[in-house]
């Protein structure tokens, strides 16, 4: 039926003006019938249909969080066993090589997701994670460890953009915010899992190899279960596979909601144009506004200092007399708690409000850190402010600045450019992430904590202003409604 609808529209464009009225009447009659069926829909689709597919997709985020944290506890043991103990450059490479791989993976994520589909992209992202983790677990040299970490990084770079795309495209509009929060929660669980798996490393020789082997299990499960998940109907429709898109919508939403979902897609039929998206179109064309919003949000997320805070948290807690493992648990609990609250509020309060209050709360937390670094503060007062400010920063980050950009971007990007625009914005994310991690300790040494935390607070406040002026609310809207609202006419 939908192919006939599009056929009628193309005939309308080709026919002489005298015959237009007949075709217009047919199209309007079909639209009226569909509108009538839409008006009869008073209930949202059941969450039970889409939930399993979203859960499988978020295994990617679990792996992302796990591999970010997996070397933190075992690094000393790894350096001794592989013969580079005391070499800070080598230790830094073990930690950061995966970031280089992640940048490469994110660059190609759009091409892969558009070329082979979202499901196959997930399976391709699992492959280097399995091979890389196995390489790291079995290596006896520093070079082997670096190769393994780089391979894992390519999977880390490819997975998150595809997960954001997939979750946004398979979720009912009423649940898209809640499901989008699963990505952040899975990342938190991955980070905490890496912490707990690493605890025995100081007592059991060679335990660090087990830490890497463990990660191959969820990666294998991701590749296997993705065979039974739906393909994104949006991707299928872009590839002119309307019948398959309709069948996948039925699996995701139930039969009574399929007509409405297909009508929404038909409003923005771009045919095969999706493959013709060029970088210049993202940077200078009619899509510039949404790409600018997306890349700036990711840039401000990283410039807020979140990774620096995670990196420096152990030293702050140590100075307060809190053991490093307890400190890591406190940070993990704050991160997970904020993510769960965000999940509960995302589809109630909306994305924009959570972003605004999140960045504002992070500003206040950084101001507390500045006050703690003030020489006029007493010793105990400074420590309480520093620890409290750090936990508040992580908690408020997890409420909005952490989960919202990854959800909001695939919502505001038009279907035609969604995968490639996500790839571009994630590349911006990884570049800034790398430089913040590289320069943080040097800047802390040169500028001192008071000035550095003031800079981070300024970026958080800039984010509040940016969100207020540029970000639209997407809560409860279909992806097509958002696209129509944001995209200027040709």
Helices and strands as residue ranges (DSSP letters): H 2-14, G 17-19, H 20-40, H 47-57, H 59-82, H 88-116, H 118-138, H 142-170, H 176-198, G 199-202, H 207-225, G 226-228, H 233-238, H 242-253, G 255-257, H 258-266, G 271-276, H 279-284, H 288-303, H 306-319, H 324-349, H 351-372, H 379-396, I 397-401, H 404-412, H 418-470, H 479-486
